[in-house]
Amino acid sequence: MAAINKSISIGFVGGDPIIVNFDNGLKKVTFSVGVEAPNGSEEPLWTEVHLWRKAAEVAEKMVKVGKLIRVSGRLQIESWQCKKTGAVRSKPIILGDSFTLLDRPKAQENF
């Protein structure tokens, strides 16, 4: 049986995207998504999302803080050693291949 690494998260964008343009023409967009914590805590579980290429170009224009979003991609764990304490820290990252904004546009009121 083959292993599959697929993550789908639905949550709210925690901050406006950070855009990085590389010399070779590639674009990367990074933002965080808050989802319900698995233990029922009121604090959300924050996951960093990385989008590349065309998805990054679209996200740069459309993704804003507070938007409800669905992101799918591969789950990766990034680890590093804390310089102050020496402890090993880690965080989940979704290497996104697609996203969908789930917010409904606000209806315009015509009187």
C-alpha positions in Angstrom: 0.0 0.0 0.0 1.3 3.4 -1.0 1.5 6.3 1.5 -0.3 9.5 0.6 0.6 12.9 1.9 -2.5 15.1 1.3 -3.7 17.8 3.6 -6.9 19.8 3.4 -7.5 22.7 5.8 -10.4 25.1 6.1 -9.9 28.1 8.3 -9.4 31.8 8.5 -6.4 33.7 7.1 -4.4 35.1 10.0 -2.5 37.8 8.2 -2.0 39.4 4.8 0.2 37.2 2.6 3.9 37.8 2.4 5.1 37.8 -1.2 8.6 36.9 -2.3 9.7 37.3 -6.0 12.7 35.4 -7.0 15.3 36.4 -9.7 14.3 33.5 -11.9 10.7 34.7 -12.1 9.2 32.4 -9.5 6.8 33.8 -6.9 6.1 32.5 -3.4 3.2 33.6 -1.1 3.2 32.7 2.6 0.3 33.2 5.0 -1.1 31.5 8.1 -4.5 29.7 8.4 -6.2 29.2 11.8 -8.2 26.0 12.1 -10.1 24.4 15.0 -7.7 22.7 17.4 -8.2 18.9 17.6 -8.4 18.9 21.4 -11.4 21.2 21.5 -9.4 24.2 22.8 -10.8 27.6 22.0 -7.3 28.6 20.7 -6.9 27.9 17.0 -4.2 25.7 15.6 -2.1 27.9 13.2 -0.6 26.4 10.1 1.7 28.2 7.7 0.8 27.9 4.0 3.2 28.2 1.1 1.9 28.7 -2.4 4.1 28.9 -5.6 3.8 29.9 -9.2 0.3 30.5 -10.6 -1.4 29.8 -7.2 0.9 32.4 -5.6 0.0 35.0 -8.3 -3.7 34.5 -7.7 -3.3 34.4 -3.9 -1.4 37.7 -4.0 -4.5 39.4 -5.4 -7.3 37.5 -3.5 -6.1 36.3 -0.1 -6.6 38.8 2.7 -6.5 38.6 6.5 -9.8 37.3 7.9 -11.0 35.5 4.7 -12.3 31.9 5.1 -10.2 29.7 2.9 -9.8 26.0 1.9 -6.2 25.0 1.2 -5.0 21.6 -0.1 -1.5 20.4 -0.5 1.3 18.3 1.1 1.9 18.5 4.8 5.5 19.1 5.9 7.0 19.7 9.4 9.7 22.3 9.6 12.1 21.9 12.6 14.8 24.1 14.0 16.8 24.5 17.2 16.0 27.5 19.4 19.0 29.8 19.8 18.0 30.8 23.4 17.1 27.5 24.9 18.6 24.9 22.6 15.2 23.1 22.4 14.1 21.7 19.1 11.0 23.5 17.8 8.7 22.5 14.9 5.7 23.8 13.0 3.4 22.3 10.4 3.5 23.8 6.9 1.1 23.1 4.0 2.9 23.2 0.7 -0.3 24.2 -1.1 -1.2 23.2 -4.6 -4.6 24.8 -4.7 -6.9 27.0 -2.6 -10.5 28.2 -2.7 -11.9 31.3 -1.0 -15.1 30.3 0.9 -16.3 33.8 1.9 -19.5 34.9 0.2 -19.4 38.3 -1.4 -21.3 40.9 0.6 -24.7 41.6 -1.0 -25.1 45.1 -2.2 -28.1 46.8 -0.9 -30.1 48.7 -3.4 -32.8 51.0 -2.2 
